[in-house]
Amino acid sequence: MKLSIKLKLDGAYLPSFNKNFSHLNYVFKKDFLLFGSAHNLKEIRIKEKQKVNKIFLSSIFKKNKNFLGINKFKIISGFSRNQFIALGGISQKNVKLIGLTRSKGFAGISYFEKKKGP
């Protein structure tokens, strides 16, 4: 947090494992955005207490240990007034399904990754 203030950045990111509240002692510029990530309701509650502006909620499509799927994503995000960004396994084939959730956007490396070949 100190570095983002020193460099006059527009925001910072708090990963799901960060449960620290010390950043609340700092004074940020007016339009500073604080992002956080979560995988379940308990982590969402922590991010709310950390006063994040938007929460990356994963994994909506990627079938890993944090897999939610569309229905669970909708249910979990419905317990909070925060804005959510869908994350995990998003591709050209399933990106339209995000519209079924209350997500304000999506993020994903593989979605924006340049494909190899012609």
C-alpha positions as MATLAB code, in Angstrom:
seq = 'MKLSIKLKLDGAYLPSFNKNFSHLNYVFKKDFLLFGSAHNLKEIRIKEKQKVNKIFLSSIFKKNKNFLGINKFKIISGFSRNQFIALGGISQKNVKLIGLTRSKGFAGISYFEKKKGP';
ca = [
       0.000    0.000    0.000;
       2.804    2.390    0.870;
       4.345    1.831   -2.537;
       1.087    2.464   -4.400;
       0.673    5.750   -2.516;
       4.295    6.729   -3.092;
       4.041    5.993   -6.825;
       0.669    7.777   -7.011;
      -0.999    4.719   -8.525;
      -4.727    4.544   -9.248;
      -5.307    1.433   -7.177;
      -4.038   -1.697   -5.489;
      -4.913   -5.375   -5.260;
      -5.439   -7.462   -2.116;
      -5.233  -11.215   -2.782;
      -7.618  -13.614   -1.060;
      -4.966  -14.743    1.440;
      -4.380  -11.140    2.610;
      -6.515  -10.678    5.704;
      -4.657   -7.594    6.930;
      -6.459   -4.331    7.776;
      -3.440   -2.027    8.141;
      -4.141   -0.353    4.775;
      -7.206    1.307    6.344;
      -4.809    3.622    8.227;
      -3.519    5.203    5.011;
      -4.966    8.188    3.199;
      -5.549    7.468   -0.485;
      -6.261    9.889   -3.290;
      -9.891   10.479   -4.204;
     -10.269    8.025   -7.122;
      -8.094    5.258   -5.664;
      -9.555    1.795   -6.374;
      -8.973   -1.161   -4.123;
      -9.484   -4.599   -5.667;
      -9.617   -7.879   -3.799;
     -10.110  -11.516   -4.664;
     -12.260  -14.137   -2.981;
     -13.310  -17.743   -3.489;
     -16.088  -18.105   -0.940;
     -18.465  -16.143    1.287;
     -16.040  -16.004    4.233;
     -13.386  -14.346    2.053;
     -16.002  -11.951    0.614;
     -16.860  -10.806    4.144;
     -13.182  -10.133    4.840;
     -12.883   -8.104    1.631;
     -15.952   -6.095    2.640;
     -14.303   -5.285    5.984;
     -11.142   -4.324    4.090;
     -13.339   -1.843    2.149;
     -12.423   -3.047   -1.339;
     -14.267   -1.453   -4.276;
     -14.485   -4.544   -6.466;
     -13.997   -8.256   -5.815;
     -12.579  -10.817   -8.234;
     -14.657  -13.926   -7.567;
     -13.326  -17.218   -8.882;
     -13.479  -19.673  -10.337;
     -16.580  -19.378  -12.485;
     -15.656  -21.848  -15.259;
     -12.229  -23.349  -14.499;
     -12.732  -26.627  -12.666;
     -10.197  -26.393   -9.869;
     -10.452  -26.539   -6.075;
     -12.163  -23.110   -6.088;
     -14.684  -23.970   -8.824;
     -18.053  -22.258   -8.349;
     -19.946  -22.512  -11.626;
     -22.589  -19.995  -12.694;
     -25.265  -20.886  -10.136;
     -22.992  -20.848   -7.087;
     -21.365  -17.645   -8.404;
     -24.802  -15.991   -8.557;
     -25.772  -17.182   -5.079;
     -22.526  -16.143   -3.386;
     -22.371  -12.746   -5.119;
     -25.995  -12.140   -4.095;
     -24.971  -11.999   -0.426;
     -22.989   -8.792   -0.950;
     -23.549   -5.327   -2.365;
     -19.998   -5.158   -3.686;
     -19.303   -5.241   -7.392;
     -17.908   -8.534   -8.669;
     -15.562   -9.392  -11.508;
     -15.822  -12.960  -12.848;
     -12.540  -14.830  -12.989;
     -11.376  -18.297  -13.963;
     -11.641  -20.301  -17.176;
     -13.310  -17.599  -19.261;
     -13.062  -18.243  -23.002;
     -14.619  -17.039  -26.254;
     -17.114  -19.911  -25.970;
     -18.451  -19.143  -22.503;
     -17.998  -15.361  -22.153;
     -21.667  -14.674  -22.967;
     -22.736  -16.815  -19.991;
     -21.284  -14.182  -17.659;
     -24.311  -12.078  -18.568;
     -26.404  -14.520  -16.513;
     -24.614  -13.362  -13.349;
     -24.555  -10.001  -11.613;
     -20.900   -9.598  -12.527;
     -19.752   -6.119  -13.586;
     -17.024   -7.538  -15.796;
     -14.578  -10.356  -16.271;
     -10.847  -10.937  -16.305;
      -8.781  -13.779  -17.646;
      -5.369  -14.459  -19.056;
      -6.408  -17.159  -21.500;
      -9.253  -15.030  -22.898;
      -6.870  -12.232  -23.892;
      -3.923  -14.478  -24.763;
      -2.882  -14.385  -28.393;
      -3.436  -17.743  -30.085;
      -0.479  -19.386  -31.814;
      -0.623  -20.162  -35.497;
      -2.280  -18.506  -38.487;
];
